[in-house]
Amino acid sequence: MEMTDDAFTGSWRDLEELEKRVRSRLLAVLSISPKVKLLEPRSLERSLGKAKRVIDKRK
């Protein structure tokens, strides 16, 4: 999960609590318990150009 600039308070405790809240909300809404990894702002690669369409050809 990419965080915003204002989410970095400098406290590990705050980051751990945020991670727990995100995991808990995903479990409540989607019924899955994923691993949550907090990343620095603007650290995820952005897609360039047009979105790619995926077609499921399974039978």
PQR file of N, CA, C, O and H, with PARSE charges and radii, in Angstrom:
ATOM      1  N   MET A   1       0.844  -1.157   0.000 -0.4000 1.5000
ATOM      2  CA  MET A   1       0.000   0.000   0.000 -0.0000 2.0000
ATOM      3  C   MET A   1       0.897   1.229   0.000  0.5500 1.7000
ATOM      4  O   MET A   1       1.764   1.377   0.861 -0.5500 1.4000
ATOM      5  N   GLU A   2       0.682   2.101  -0.964 -0.4000 1.5000
ATOM      6  CA  GLU A   2       1.455   3.334  -1.044 -0.0000 2.0000
ATOM      7  C   GLU A   2       0.814   4.377  -0.129  0.5500 1.7000
ATOM      8  O   GLU A   2      -0.391   4.620  -0.196 -0.5500 1.4000
ATOM      9  H   GLU A   2      -0.023   1.981  -1.663  0.4000 1.0000
ATOM     10  N   MET A   3       1.611   4.972   0.701 -0.4000 1.5000
ATOM     11  CA  MET A   3       1.095   5.936   1.683 -0.0000 2.0000
ATOM     12  C   MET A   3       1.193   7.357   1.147  0.5500 1.7000
ATOM     13  O   MET A   3       1.889   7.623   0.167 -0.5500 1.4000
ATOM     14  H   MET A   3       2.590   4.775   0.755  0.4000 1.0000
ATOM     15  N   THR A   4       0.486   8.260   1.807 -0.4000 1.5000
ATOM     16  CA  THR A   4       0.578   9.676   1.470 -0.0000 2.0000
ATOM     17  C   THR A   4       1.668  10.317   2.322  0.5500 1.7000
ATOM     18  O   THR A   4       2.106   9.745   3.320 -0.5500 1.4000
ATOM     19  H   THR A   4      -0.079   8.044   2.603  0.4000 1.0000
ATOM     20  N   ASP A   5       2.101  11.510   1.919 -0.4000 1.5000
ATOM     21  CA  ASP A   5       3.155  12.214   2.658 -0.0000 2.0000
ATOM     22  C   ASP A   5       2.766  12.471   4.113  0.5500 1.7000
ATOM     23  O   ASP A   5       3.601  12.351   5.010 -0.5500 1.4000
ATOM     24  H   ASP A   5       1.746  11.975   1.108  0.4000 1.0000
ATOM     25  N   ASP A   6       1.503  12.825   4.348 -0.4000 1.5000
ATOM     26  CA  ASP A   6       1.093  13.171   5.705 -0.0000 2.0000
ATOM     27  C   ASP A   6       0.902  11.942   6.608  0.5500 1.7000
ATOM     28  O   ASP A   6       0.731  12.094   7.817 -0.5500 1.4000
ATOM     29  H   ASP A   6       0.825  12.923   3.620  0.4000 1.0000
ATOM     30  N   ALA A   7       0.927  10.744   6.043 -0.4000 1.5000
ATOM     31  CA  ALA A   7       0.776   9.522   6.854 -0.0000 2.0000
ATOM     32  C   ALA A   7       2.058   9.182   7.611  0.5500 1.7000
ATOM     33  O   ALA A   7       2.017   8.439   8.592 -0.5500 1.4000
ATOM     34  H   ALA A   7       1.066  10.621   5.061  0.4000 1.0000
ATOM     35  N   PHE A   8       3.189   9.712   7.169 -0.4000 1.5000
ATOM     36  CA  PHE A   8       4.464   9.448   7.837 -0.0000 2.0000
ATOM     37  C   PHE A   8       4.625  10.389   9.022  0.5500 1.7000
ATOM     38  O   PHE A   8       4.928  11.571   8.856 -0.5500 1.4000
ATOM     39  H   PHE A   8       3.223  10.315   6.372  0.4000 1.0000
ATOM     40  N   THR A   9       4.418   9.851  10.220 -0.4000 1.5000
ATOM     41  CA  THR A   9       4.530  10.663  11.423 -0.0000 2.0000
ATOM     42  C   THR A   9       5.878  10.471  12.098  0.5500 1.7000
ATOM     43  O   THR A   9       6.227  11.205  13.022 -0.5500 1.4000
ATOM     44  H   THR A   9       4.172   8.891  10.355  0.4000 1.0000
ATOM     45  N   GLY A  10       6.633   9.484  11.635 -0.4000 1.5000
ATOM     46  CA  GLY A  10       7.922   9.194  12.257 -0.0000 2.0000
ATOM     47  C   GLY A  10       7.820   8.168  13.365  0.5500 1.7000
ATOM     48  O   GLY A  10       8.824   7.827  13.991 -0.5500 1.4000
ATOM     49  H   GLY A  10       6.350   8.887  10.884  0.4000 1.0000
ATOM     50  N   SER A  11       6.614   7.670  13.614 -0.4000 1.5000
ATOM     51  CA  SER A  11       6.397   6.711  14.686 -0.0000 2.0000
ATOM     52  C   SER A  11       6.101   5.327  14.100  0.5500 1.7000
ATOM     53  O   SER A  11       5.167   5.155  13.316 -0.5500 1.4000
ATOM     54  H   SER A  11       5.799   7.947  13.105  0.4000 1.0000
ATOM     55  N   TRP A  12       6.914   4.348  14.498 -0.4000 1.5000
ATOM     56  CA  TRP A  12       6.688   2.965  14.049 -0.0000 2.0000
ATOM     57  C   TRP A  12       5.356   2.451  14.575  0.5500 1.7000
ATOM     58  O   TRP A  12       4.662   1.691  13.900 -0.5500 1.4000
ATOM     59  H   TRP A  12       7.672   4.487  15.135  0.4000 1.0000
ATOM     60  N   ARG A  13       5.012   2.864  15.762 -0.4000 1.5000
ATOM     61  CA  ARG A  13       3.752   2.419  16.373 -0.0000 2.0000
ATOM     62  C   ARG A  13       2.557   2.852  15.520  0.5500 1.7000
ATOM     63  O   ARG A  13       1.626   2.074  15.316 -0.5500 1.4000
ATOM     64  H   ARG A  13       5.575   3.482  16.311  0.4000 1.0000
ATOM     65  N   ASP A  14       2.582   4.093  15.023 -0.4000 1.5000
ATOM     66  CA  ASP A  14       1.501   4.588  14.167 -0.0000 2.0000
ATOM     67  C   ASP A  14       1.414   3.782  12.873  0.5500 1.7000
ATOM     68  O   ASP A  14       0.319   3.454  12.415 -0.5500 1.4000
ATOM     69  H   ASP A  14       3.339   4.726  15.188  0.4000 1.0000
ATOM     70  N   LEU A  15       2.565   3.463  12.287 -0.4000 1.5000
ATOM     71  CA  LEU A  15       2.583   2.691  11.047 -0.0000 2.0000
ATOM     72  C   LEU A  15       2.070   1.271  11.267  0.5500 1.7000
ATOM     73  O   LEU A  15       1.332   0.740  10.437 -0.5500 1.4000
ATOM     74  H   LEU A  15       3.455   3.729  12.660  0.4000 1.0000
ATOM     75  N   GLU A  16       2.455   0.667  12.366 -0.4000 1.5000
ATOM     76  CA  GLU A  16       1.974  -0.680  12.681 -0.0000 2.0000
ATOM     77  C   GLU A  16       0.470  -0.676  12.908  0.5500 1.7000
ATOM     78  O   GLU A  16      -0.220  -1.605  12.489 -0.5500 1.4000
ATOM     79  H   GLU A  16       3.055   1.099  13.040  0.4000 1.0000
ATOM     80  N   GLU A  17      -0.039   0.344  13.558 -0.4000 1.5000
ATOM     81  CA  GLU A  17      -1.479   0.456  13.803 -0.0000 2.0000
ATOM     82  C   GLU A  17      -2.232   0.641  12.489  0.5500 1.7000
ATOM     83  O   GLU A  17      -3.292   0.044  12.298 -0.5500 1.4000
ATOM     84  H   GLU A  17       0.522   1.099  13.899  0.4000 1.0000
ATOM     85  N   LEU A  18      -1.707   1.449  11.591 -0.4000 1.5000
ATOM     86  CA  LEU A  18      -2.325   1.652  10.281 -0.0000 2.0000
ATOM     87  C   LEU A  18      -2.360   0.339   9.510  0.5500 1.7000
ATOM     88  O   LEU A  18      -3.374   0.003   8.898 -0.5500 1.4000
ATOM     89  H   LEU A  18      -0.846   1.934  11.746  0.4000 1.0000
ATOM     90  N   GLU A  19      -1.279  -0.389   9.536 -0.4000 1.5000
ATOM     91  CA  GLU A  19      -1.195  -1.681   8.861 -0.0000 2.0000
ATOM     92  C   GLU A  19      -2.257  -2.647   9.397  0.5500 1.7000
ATOM     93  O   GLU A  19      -2.905  -3.351   8.624 -0.5500 1.4000
ATOM     94  H   GLU A  19      -0.455  -0.116  10.034  0.4000 1.0000
ATOM     95  N   LYS A  20      -2.429  -2.676  10.701 -0.4000 1.5000
ATOM     96  CA  LYS A  20      -3.443  -3.539  11.327 -0.0000 2.0000
ATOM     97  C   LYS A  20      -4.855  -3.120  10.918  0.5500 1.7000
ATOM     98  O   LYS A  20      -5.700  -3.973  10.647 -0.5500 1.4000
ATOM     99  H   LYS A  20      -1.903  -2.103  11.330  0.4000 1.0000
ATOM    100  N   ARG A  21      -5.114  -1.805  10.873 -0.4000 1.5000
ATOM    101  CA  ARG A  21      -6.442  -1.317  10.492 -0.0000 2.0000
ATOM    102  C   ARG A  21      -6.776  -1.679   9.051  0.5500 1.7000
ATOM    103  O   ARG A  21      -7.900  -2.082   8.753 -0.5500 1.4000
ATOM    104  H   ARG A  21      -4.427  -1.112  11.093  0.4000 1.0000
ATOM    105  N   VAL A  22      -5.802  -1.535   8.157 -0.4000 1.5000
ATOM    106  CA  VAL A  22      -6.022  -1.865   6.747 -0.0000 2.0000
ATOM    107  C   VAL A  22      -6.317  -3.354   6.608  0.5500 1.7000
ATOM    108  O   VAL A  22      -7.265  -3.742   5.926 -0.5500 1.4000
ATOM    109  H   VAL A  22      -4.889  -1.207   8.399  0.4000 1.0000
ATOM    110  N   ARG A  23      -5.510  -4.181   7.250 -0.4000 1.5000
ATOM    111  CA  ARG A  23      -5.704  -5.627   7.195 -0.0000 2.0000
ATOM    112  C   ARG A  23      -7.086  -6.006   7.739  0.5500 1.7000
ATOM    113  O   ARG A  23      -7.770  -6.856   7.170 -0.5500 1.4000
ATOM    114  H   ARG A  23      -4.739  -3.866   7.804  0.4000 1.0000
ATOM    115  N   SER A  24      -7.489  -5.375   8.837 -0.4000 1.5000
ATOM    116  CA  SER A  24      -8.777  -5.646   9.456 -0.0000 2.0000
ATOM    117  C   SER A  24      -9.934  -5.247   8.543  0.5500 1.7000
ATOM    118  O   SER A  24     -10.913  -5.982   8.422 -0.5500 1.4000
ATOM    119  H   SER A  24      -6.933  -4.684   9.300  0.4000 1.0000
ATOM    120  N   ARG A  25      -9.822  -4.089   7.904 -0.4000 1.5000
ATOM    121  CA  ARG A  25     -10.887  -3.626   6.999 -0.0000 2.0000
ATOM    122  C   ARG A  25     -11.012  -4.529   5.778  0.5500 1.7000
ATOM    123  O   ARG A  25     -12.123  -4.826   5.337 -0.5500 1.4000
ATOM    124  H   ARG A  25      -9.027  -3.492   8.002  0.4000 1.0000
ATOM    125  N   LEU A  26      -9.875  -4.971   5.228 -0.4000 1.5000
ATOM    126  CA  LEU A  26      -9.927  -5.882   4.083 -0.0000 2.0000
ATOM    127  C   LEU A  26     -10.579  -7.202   4.469  0.5500 1.7000
ATOM    128  O   LEU A  26     -11.351  -7.772   3.697 -0.5500 1.4000
ATOM    129  H   LEU A  26      -8.973  -4.730   5.587  0.4000 1.0000
ATOM    130  N   LEU A  27     -10.265  -7.683   5.660 -0.4000 1.5000
ATOM    131  CA  LEU A  27     -10.873  -8.915   6.146 -0.0000 2.0000
ATOM    132  C   LEU A  27     -12.388  -8.745   6.303  0.5500 1.7000
ATOM    133  O   LEU A  27     -13.148  -9.639   5.931 -0.5500 1.4000
ATOM    134  H   LEU A  27      -9.638  -7.220   6.286  0.4000 1.0000
ATOM    135  N   ALA A  28     -12.824  -7.629   6.840 -0.4000 1.5000
ATOM    136  CA  ALA A  28     -14.239  -7.383   7.064 -0.0000 2.0000
ATOM    137  C   ALA A  28     -15.015  -7.240   5.754  0.5500 1.7000
ATOM    138  O   ALA A  28     -16.132  -7.743   5.638 -0.5500 1.4000
ATOM    139  H   ALA A  28     -12.206  -6.903   7.143  0.4000 1.0000
ATOM    140  N   VAL A  29     -14.429  -6.558   4.771 -0.4000 1.5000
ATOM    141  CA  VAL A  29     -15.137  -6.280   3.522 -0.0000 2.0000
ATOM    142  C   VAL A  29     -14.999  -7.420   2.514  0.5500 1.7000
ATOM    143  O   VAL A  29     -15.980  -7.810   1.880 -0.5500 1.4000
ATOM    144  H   VAL A  29     -13.522  -6.149   4.865  0.4000 1.0000
ATOM    145  N   LEU A  30     -13.781  -7.956   2.363 -0.4000 1.5000
ATOM    146  CA  LEU A  30     -13.524  -8.939   1.310 -0.0000 2.0000
ATOM    147  C   LEU A  30     -13.394 -10.374   1.815  0.5500 1.7000
ATOM    148  O   LEU A  30     -13.312 -11.310   1.020 -0.5500 1.4000
ATOM    149  H   LEU A  30     -12.985  -7.639   2.878  0.4000 1.0000
ATOM    150  N   SER A  31     -13.375 -10.540   3.108 -0.4000 1.5000
ATOM    151  CA  SER A  31     -13.189 -11.866   3.731 -0.0000 2.0000
ATOM    152  C   SER A  31     -11.856 -12.503   3.351  0.5500 1.7000
ATOM    153  O   SER A  31     -11.751 -13.720   3.204 -0.5500 1.4000
ATOM    154  H   SER A  31     -13.442  -9.779   3.754  0.4000 1.0000
ATOM    155  N   ILE A  32     -10.851 -11.661   3.196 -0.4000 1.5000
ATOM    156  CA  ILE A  32      -9.487 -12.149   2.972 -0.0000 2.0000
ATOM    157  C   ILE A  32      -8.568 -11.450   3.958  0.5500 1.7000
ATOM    158  O   ILE A  32      -8.840 -10.332   4.395 -0.5500 1.4000
ATOM    159  H   ILE A  32     -10.937 -10.672   3.315  0.4000 1.0000
ATOM    160  N   SER A  33      -7.489 -12.116   4.299 -0.4000 1.5000
ATOM    161  CA  SER A  33      -6.525 -11.532   5.221 -0.0000 2.0000
ATOM    162  C   SER A  33      -5.156 -11.464   4.538  0.5500 1.7000
ATOM    163  O   SER A  33      -4.317 -12.345   4.729 -0.5500 1.4000
ATOM    164  H   SER A  33      -7.269 -13.025   3.944  0.4000 1.0000
ATOM    165  N   PRO A  34      -4.938 -10.416   3.743 -0.5600 1.5000
ATOM    166  CA  PRO A  34      -3.692 -10.322   2.985  0.2800 2.0000
ATOM    167  C   PRO A  34      -2.542  -9.791   3.830  0.5500 1.7000
ATOM    168  O   PRO A  34      -2.742  -9.241   4.913 -0.5500 1.4000
ATOM    169  N   LYS A  35      -1.336  -9.972   3.307 -0.4000 1.5000
ATOM    170  CA  LYS A  35      -0.173  -9.307   3.898 -0.0000 2.0000
ATOM    171  C   LYS A  35      -0.230  -7.861   3.419  0.5500 1.7000
ATOM    172  O   LYS A  35      -0.468  -7.599   2.240 -0.5500 1.4000
ATOM    173  H   LYS A  35      -1.173 -10.419   2.428  0.4000 1.0000
ATOM    174  N   VAL A  36      -0.016  -6.943   4.324 -0.4000 1.5000
ATOM    175  CA  VAL A  36      -0.050  -5.520   3.979 -0.0000 2.0000
ATOM    176  C   VAL A  36       1.359  -4.971   4.138  0.5500 1.7000
ATOM    177  O   VAL A  36       1.987  -5.130   5.185 -0.5500 1.4000
ATOM    178  H   VAL A  36       0.177  -7.156   5.282  0.4000 1.0000
ATOM    179  N   LYS A  37       1.844  -4.328   3.094 -0.4000 1.5000
ATOM    180  CA  LYS A  37       3.175  -3.732   3.126 -0.0000 2.0000
ATOM    181  C   LYS A  37       3.032  -2.239   2.848  0.5500 1.7000
ATOM    182  O   LYS A  37       2.509  -1.845   1.805 -0.5500 1.4000
ATOM    183  H   LYS A  37       1.334  -4.199   2.244  0.4000 1.0000
ATOM    184  N   LEU A  38       3.489  -1.423   3.765 -0.4000 1.5000
ATOM    185  CA  LEU A  38       3.395   0.025   3.611 -0.0000 2.0000
ATOM    186  C   LEU A  38       4.628   0.522   2.860  0.5500 1.7000
ATOM    187  O   LEU A  38       5.759   0.184   3.209 -0.5500 1.4000
ATOM    188  H   LEU A  38       3.913  -1.742   4.612  0.4000 1.0000
ATOM    189  N   LEU A  39       4.396   1.324   1.830 -0.4000 1.5000
ATOM    190  CA  LEU A  39       5.480   1.849   0.999 -0.0000 2.0000
ATOM    191  C   LEU A  39       5.508   3.366   1.042  0.5500 1.7000
ATOM    192  O   LEU A  39       4.519   4.017   1.379 -0.5500 1.4000
ATOM    193  H   LEU A  39       3.477   1.598   1.546  0.4000 1.0000
ATOM    194  N   GLU A  40       6.653   3.907   0.695 -0.4000 1.5000
ATOM    195  CA  GLU A  40       6.823   5.358   0.674 -0.0000 2.0000
ATOM    196  C   GLU A  40       5.967   5.974  -0.429  0.5500 1.7000
ATOM    197  O   GLU A  40       5.642   5.304  -1.409 -0.5500 1.4000
ATOM    198  H   GLU A  40       7.456   3.379   0.421  0.4000 1.0000
ATOM    199  N   PRO A  41       5.602   7.250  -0.274 -0.5600 1.5000
ATOM    200  CA  PRO A  41       4.835   7.933  -1.319  0.2800 2.0000
ATOM    201  C   PRO A  41       5.564   7.920  -2.656  0.5500 1.7000
ATOM    202  O   PRO A  41       6.785   8.061  -2.715 -0.5500 1.4000
ATOM    203  N   ARG A  42       4.801   7.752  -3.719 -0.4000 1.5000
ATOM    204  CA  ARG A  42       5.300   7.752  -5.102 -0.0000 2.0000
ATOM    205  C   ARG A  42       6.349   6.668  -5.359  0.5500 1.7000
ATOM    206  O   ARG A  42       7.235   6.856  -6.193 -0.5500 1.4000
ATOM    207  H   ARG A  42       3.809   7.638  -3.672  0.4000 1.0000
ATOM    208  N   SER A  43       6.260   5.536  -4.653 -0.4000 1.5000
ATOM    209  CA  SER A  43       7.245   4.473  -4.857 -0.0000 2.0000
ATOM    210  C   SER A  43       6.718   3.346  -5.749  0.5500 1.7000
ATOM    211  O   SER A  43       7.503   2.528  -6.230 -0.5500 1.4000
ATOM    212  H   SER A  43       5.541   5.383  -3.975  0.4000 1.0000
ATOM    213  N   LEU A  44       5.404   3.292  -5.976 -0.4000 1.5000
ATOM    214  CA  LEU A  44       4.858   2.274  -6.863 -0.0000 2.0000
ATOM    215  C   LEU A  44       4.951   2.739  -8.302  0.5500 1.7000
ATOM    216  O   LEU A  44       4.704   3.904  -8.611 -0.5500 1.4000
ATOM    217  H   LEU A  44       4.767   3.956  -5.586  0.4000 1.0000
ATOM    218  N   GLU A  45       5.310   1.815  -9.174 -0.4000 1.5000
ATOM    219  CA  GLU A  45       5.443   2.134 -10.588 -0.0000 2.0000
ATOM    220  C   GLU A  45       4.074   2.444 -11.186  0.5500 1.7000
ATOM    221  O   GLU A  45       3.105   1.721 -10.950 -0.5500 1.4000
ATOM    222  H   GLU A  45       5.511   0.868  -8.922  0.4000 1.0000
ATOM    223  N   ARG A  46       4.005   3.496 -11.941 -0.4000 1.5000
ATOM    224  CA  ARG A  46       2.769   3.881 -12.608 -0.0000 2.0000
ATOM    225  C   ARG A  46       2.767   3.261 -14.004  0.5500 1.7000
ATOM    226  O   ARG A  46       3.813   3.151 -14.645 -0.5500 1.4000
ATOM    227  H   ARG A  46       4.791   4.083 -12.133  0.4000 1.0000
ATOM    228  N   SER A  47       1.596   2.862 -14.464 -0.4000 1.5000
ATOM    229  CA  SER A  47       1.518   2.309 -15.813 -0.0000 2.0000
ATOM    230  C   SER A  47       1.593   3.458 -16.813  0.5500 1.7000
ATOM    231  O   SER A  47       1.072   4.548 -16.578 -0.5500 1.4000
ATOM    232  H   SER A  47       0.746   2.951 -13.944  0.4000 1.0000
ATOM    233  N   LEU A  48       2.242   3.188 -17.910 -0.4000 1.5000
ATOM    234  CA  LEU A  48       2.386   4.199 -18.956 -0.0000 2.0000
ATOM    235  C   LEU A  48       1.463   3.849 -20.113  0.5500 1.7000
ATOM    236  O   LEU A  48       1.294   2.677 -20.449 -0.5500 1.4000
ATOM    237  H   LEU A  48       2.665   2.302 -18.101  0.4000 1.0000
ATOM    238  N   GLY A  49       0.883   4.845 -20.706 -0.4000 1.5000
ATOM    239  CA  GLY A  49       0.047   4.608 -21.869 -0.0000 2.0000
ATOM    240  C   GLY A  49      -1.319   4.064 -21.516  0.5500 1.7000
ATOM    241  O   GLY A  49      -1.825   4.244 -20.409 -0.5500 1.4000
ATOM    242  H   GLY A  49       1.021   5.797 -20.433  0.4000 1.0000
ATOM    243  N   LYS A  50      -1.892   3.398 -22.487 -0.4000 1.5000
ATOM    244  CA  LYS A  50      -3.249   2.880 -22.366 -0.0000 2.0000
ATOM    245  C   LYS A  50      -3.283   1.649 -21.461  0.5500 1.7000
ATOM    246  O   LYS A  50      -2.335   0.865 -21.424 -0.5500 1.4000
ATOM    247  H   LYS A  50      -1.482   3.252 -23.386  0.4000 1.0000
ATOM    248  N   ALA A  51      -4.381   1.493 -20.739 -0.4000 1.5000
ATOM    249  CA  ALA A  51      -4.552   0.326 -19.869 -0.0000 2.0000
ATOM    250  C   ALA A  51      -4.602  -0.944 -20.717  0.5500 1.7000
ATOM    251  O   ALA A  51      -5.117  -0.935 -21.835 -0.5500 1.4000
ATOM    252  H   ALA A  51      -5.152   2.130 -20.769  0.4000 1.0000
ATOM    253  N   LYS A  52      -4.068  -2.020 -20.182 -0.4000 1.5000
ATOM    254  CA  LYS A  52      -4.051  -3.287 -20.903 -0.0000 2.0000
ATOM    255  C   LYS A  52      -5.268  -4.110 -20.508  0.5500 1.7000
ATOM    256  O   LYS A  52      -5.583  -4.254 -19.326 -0.5500 1.4000
ATOM    257  H   LYS A  52      -3.650  -2.027 -19.274  0.4000 1.0000
ATOM    258  N   ARG A  53      -5.934  -4.639 -21.500 -0.4000 1.5000
ATOM    259  CA  ARG A  53      -7.117  -5.462 -21.270 -0.0000 2.0000
ATOM    260  C   ARG A  53      -6.695  -6.917 -21.128  0.5500 1.7000
ATOM    261  O   ARG A  53      -5.856  -7.409 -21.883 -0.5500 1.4000
ATOM    262  H   ARG A  53      -5.678  -4.523 -22.460  0.4000 1.0000
ATOM    263  N   VAL A  54      -7.279  -7.593 -20.162 -0.4000 1.5000
ATOM    264  CA  VAL A  54      -7.004  -9.001 -19.943 -0.0000 2.0000
ATOM    265  C   VAL A  54      -8.263  -9.780 -20.285  0.5500 1.7000
ATOM    266  O   VAL A  54      -9.347  -9.477 -19.785 -0.5500 1.4000
ATOM    267  H   VAL A  54      -7.961  -7.194 -19.549  0.4000 1.0000
ATOM    268  N   ILE A  55      -8.115 -10.788 -21.141 -0.4000 1.5000
ATOM    269  CA  ILE A  55      -9.244 -11.608 -21.548 -0.0000 2.0000
ATOM    270  C   ILE A  55      -9.044 -13.011 -20.990  0.5500 1.7000
ATOM    271  O   ILE A  55      -8.013 -13.640 -21.228 -0.5500 1.4000
ATOM    272  H   ILE A  55      -7.234 -11.034 -21.547  0.4000 1.0000
ATOM    273  N   ASP A  56     -10.023 -13.491 -20.254 -0.4000 1.5000
ATOM    274  CA  ASP A  56      -9.963 -14.820 -19.646 -0.0000 2.0000
ATOM    275  C   ASP A  56     -10.451 -15.849 -20.667  0.5500 1.7000
ATOM    276  O   ASP A  56     -11.636 -15.882 -20.998 -0.5500 1.4000
ATOM    277  H   ASP A  56     -10.860 -12.980 -20.060  0.4000 1.0000
ATOM    278  N   LYS A  57      -9.542 -16.684 -21.162 -0.4000 1.5000
ATOM    279  CA  LYS A  57      -9.892 -17.681 -22.186 -0.0000 2.0000
ATOM    280  C   LYS A  57      -9.991 -19.080 -21.596  0.5500 1.7000
ATOM    281  O   LYS A  57     -10.001 -20.071 -22.326 -0.5500 1.4000
ATOM    282  H   LYS A  57      -8.580 -16.658 -20.892  0.4000 1.0000
ATOM    283  N   ARG A  58     -10.066 -19.154 -20.267 -0.4000 1.5000
ATOM    284  CA  ARG A  58     -10.209 -20.472 -19.645 -0.0000 2.0000
ATOM    285  C   ARG A  58     -11.585 -21.042 -19.944  0.5500 1.7000
ATOM    286  O   ARG A  58     -12.551 -20.304 -20.138 -0.5500 1.4000
ATOM    287  H   ARG A  58     -10.058 -18.349 -19.674  0.4000 1.0000
ATOM    288  N   LYS A  59     -11.660 -22.382 -19.978 -0.4000 1.5000
ATOM    289  CA  LYS A  59     -12.958 -23.044 -20.205 -0.0000 2.0000
ATOM    290  C   LYS A  59     -13.341 -23.830 -18.990  0.5500 1.7000
ATOM    291  O   LYS A  59     -14.397 -24.462 -18.971 -0.5500 1.4000
ATOM    292  H   LYS A  59     -10.875 -22.981 -19.820  0.4000 1.0000
TER
END
